[in-house]
Amino acid sequence: MSTTLSSSSLLANVSDELAGAVERAGAAVVTVDGRRRHPASGIVWSTDGLIATANHVVERDEEIEIGLPDGRTVAADLVGRDPGSDLALLRVAASDVAPLPRSAGEPRVGHIALAIARPGPSGVMASLGVVSAVGGPLRFRGGASLDRYVQADVAMLPGFSGGPLVDSVGNLIGLNSSTLGRAGQLTVLAATIDGTVATLLQHGRVRRGYLGVGAQGVRLPETLARALGNGQELGLLIVSVEAGGPADTAGLMLGDVILAVDGAAVGQVEQLQEQLAGDRVGKSIPIRIARGGEPREIAVTVGERQRQAE
């Protein structure tokens, strides 16, 4: 009997702790009404009224409303958005909001996690699961990438996108999106969001560079690899060139093999994307290529990718 009572008491304590975690986290979760369908959720990101949410739930640039935890409804301005990483940044004129504390430890597979949402006036909702994967880097079409990400087997009910994934005591792990990743459900870590938030505050968007080429990794001929003398064995064969694009304008041609970008060797498309970070948009950088088996260098002015799905 005592064992049964002890087990029941332990379960009740765990249940109370999880309910407390939901309550604490819910104090920083808002309703985001920015689309035709049902509202979604957002996270208070700073004391000056910044709200982070998923970009795909903010379908309009104006007439966005935020439902605060105390029941008030306030207007929000769109600060900026990054469709590539499914993040939108909003701002409300409220100084009495507070962000979630950050989880102190690294998320590990098997950790208990809670998805928190406030998809309407009925209040906070939650679903319980465990961290099922911690991975990265993950790259998407259009140049967007995540250095690290988390997947948790929490139920992403309607309106949960844009809300937080929190640990067992209610501290923030990251922001939930139902559209990122092949599985259609992924959590962007808070530290990654910090960098995107800083960029959106400065530019209103995340700038991503491009050359206007299609490329695939190839193994370099032995004679070329020996001539380079740096141990490089792979390069990127240009299989298409966008007419009028940066590469075309600079004189890169079909059949050229890209060896390095601004001195950094590239042998995979992902490595090329890494070298075309937003701070290089509009700048002329040296691209080392092999043409007819002979290395040469061509300066290319990096363009800015306008379409995320390119």
WOGI-V648563 format. One record per backbone hydrogen bond with DSSP energy under -1.0 kcal/mol. NH is the residue of the N-H (numbers start at 0). CO is the residue of the C=O. E is the energy in kcal/mol with one decimal. If there is no record, write none. Layout:
[[NH,CO,E] [NH,CO,E]]
//
This chain:
[[4,0,-2.7] [5,1,-2.5] [6,2,-2.5] [7,3,-2.5] [8,4,-2.5] [9,5,-2.4] [10,6,-2.4] [11,7,-2.3] [12,8,-2.3] [13,9,-2.4] [14,10,-2.5] [15,11,-2.5] [16,12,-2.4] [17,13,-2.3] [18,14,-2.3] [19,15,-2.2] [20,16,-2.0] [21,17,-2.2] [22,18,-2.1] [23,19,-2.5] [24,20,-2.5] [25,21,-2.7] [27,24,-2.2] [28,25,-1.3] [29,41,-2.2] [30,66,-2.3] [31,39,-2.4] [32,64,-3.0] [39,31,-2.7] [40,160,-2.0] [41,29,-1.8] [42,51,-3.0] [43,27,-2.8] [44,49,-3.1] [45,49,-1.1] [48,45,-1.4] [50,89,-2.9] [51,42,-2.6] [52,87,-2.2] [56,53,-1.2] [57,54,-1.9] [58,33,-2.0] [59,33,-1.3] [64,32,-2.0] [65,73,-3.2] [66,30,-2.2] [67,71,-2.8] [70,67,-2.1] [73,65,-2.6] [75,63,-2.5] [76,90,-2.5] [78,88,-2.6] [79,88,-1.4] [80,203,-1.4] [81,86,-3.3] [86,81,-1.9] [87,52,-2.6] [88,79,-2.9] [89,50,-3.1] [90,76,-2.0] [91,48,-2.2] [93,91,-1.8] [102,171,-2.7] [109,130,-2.7] [110,107,-2.4] [112,128,-2.6] [113,165,-2.4] [114,126,-2.5] [115,163,-2.5] [116,124,-2.4] [122,119,-1.5] [124,116,-2.9] [126,114,-1.7] [128,112,-2.4] [130,110,-2.7] [131,150,-2.3] [132,150,-1.9] [134,148,-2.0] [137,145,-2.8] [139,143,-3.1] [142,139,-1.4] [145,137,-3.0] [148,134,-2.4] [149,186,-2.1] [150,132,-2.8] [152,129,-2.2] [156,154,-1.3] [159,156,-2.2] [161,175,-3.1] [162,159,-2.1] [164,173,-2.6] [165,113,-2.9] [166,170,-2.4] [169,166,-1.8] [171,100,-3.3] [172,164,-3.0] [173,164,-1.5] [174,187,-2.5] [175,162,-3.1] [176,185,-2.6] [183,180,-1.2] [185,176,-2.6] [186,149,-2.7] [187,174,-2.7] [189,172,-2.0] [192,188,-2.0] [193,189,-2.1] [194,190,-1.2] [195,191,-1.6] [196,192,-3.1] [197,193,-2.1] [198,194,-1.7] [199,195,-2.7] [200,196,-2.4] [201,197,-1.3] [202,198,-3.2] [203,199,-1.4] [208,275,-2.1] [209,302,-1.5] [213,239,-2.3] [215,236,-1.7] [217,234,-2.5] [219,232,-3.3] [224,220,-2.7] [225,221,-2.5] [226,222,-1.9] [227,223,-2.2] [228,224,-1.6] [234,217,-2.4] [235,257,-2.3] [236,215,-2.8] [237,255,-3.0] [238,213,-2.9] [239,213,-1.4] [241,211,-3.2] [244,241,-2.1] [246,210,-2.9] [248,244,-2.8] [249,245,-1.8] [250,246,-1.1] [251,246,-2.5] [254,237,-2.4] [255,252,-2.1] [256,289,-2.0] [257,235,-3.2] [258,287,-3.4] [259,287,-1.6] [260,263,-2.5] [261,285,-3.4] [263,260,-2.0] [265,258,-2.3] [271,267,-1.6] [272,268,-2.3] [273,269,-2.0] [274,270,-1.3] [275,272,-1.3] [279,276,-2.3] [280,277,-1.4] [281,301,-2.9] [282,279,-2.2] [284,299,-2.6] [286,297,-2.9] [287,259,-2.4] [288,295,-3.0] [289,256,-2.1] [290,293,-2.5] [293,290,-1.4] [295,288,-2.5] [297,286,-2.6] [299,284,-2.6] [301,282,-2.4] [302,209,-2.0] [304,207,-3.5] [309,306,-1.5]]
//
